Amino acid sequence: MNTRDHESHIDEREWQAQERALQDARRGVPATPVDPLAARYRKVADALRVPPADLLPADFAQRVARQAEANARAPATAPAEPDPRFERGLLQVVLVVFGLASAVVVAMYGQQWLPPIMQLLHLDSAVAVNWTLALAACLGTTWLTEHLRRYKVRTHAA
């Protein structure tokens, strides 16, 4: 059972019990309760002498081949595409919630952080503020018209 090497940590009693159990198993001698250590190792020797049970059915390879052939003949099915209307609606809901949350934050804290932003951007005159608002309005209008154009193209294409 064990390969015997010349190291000092081998217990000679254990070694002899293993060898007795192995020899008795090879000869077919029944295990005796006289030597309990050898009887324990005899159980191990007997278990190692029995071939493992076949866990696969006899026609396993044929079944796998048939299944592979059937899968090869079957048309490939693509995963279901997500519903773009649902995603678009969900995105719109998230944007509305984000917009409302932003409006609430501006209403609550705008007086505290608006002056530092104005100072940082050097918007200390009414003319600079007007130009900044005009730029923001142009950007918003451009974005909105592009969004409406894409929506119109999508609805007419469908």
Secondary structure, 3 states (H helix, E strand, C coil): CCCCCCCCCCCHHHHHHHHHHHHHHHHCCCCCCCCHHHHHHHHHHHHHHCCCCCCCCCCHHHHHHHHHHHHHHCCCCCCCCCCHHHHHHHHHHHHHHHHHHHHHHHHHHHHHHHHHHHHHCCCCCHHHHHHHHHHHHHHHHHHHHHHHHHHHHHHHHC
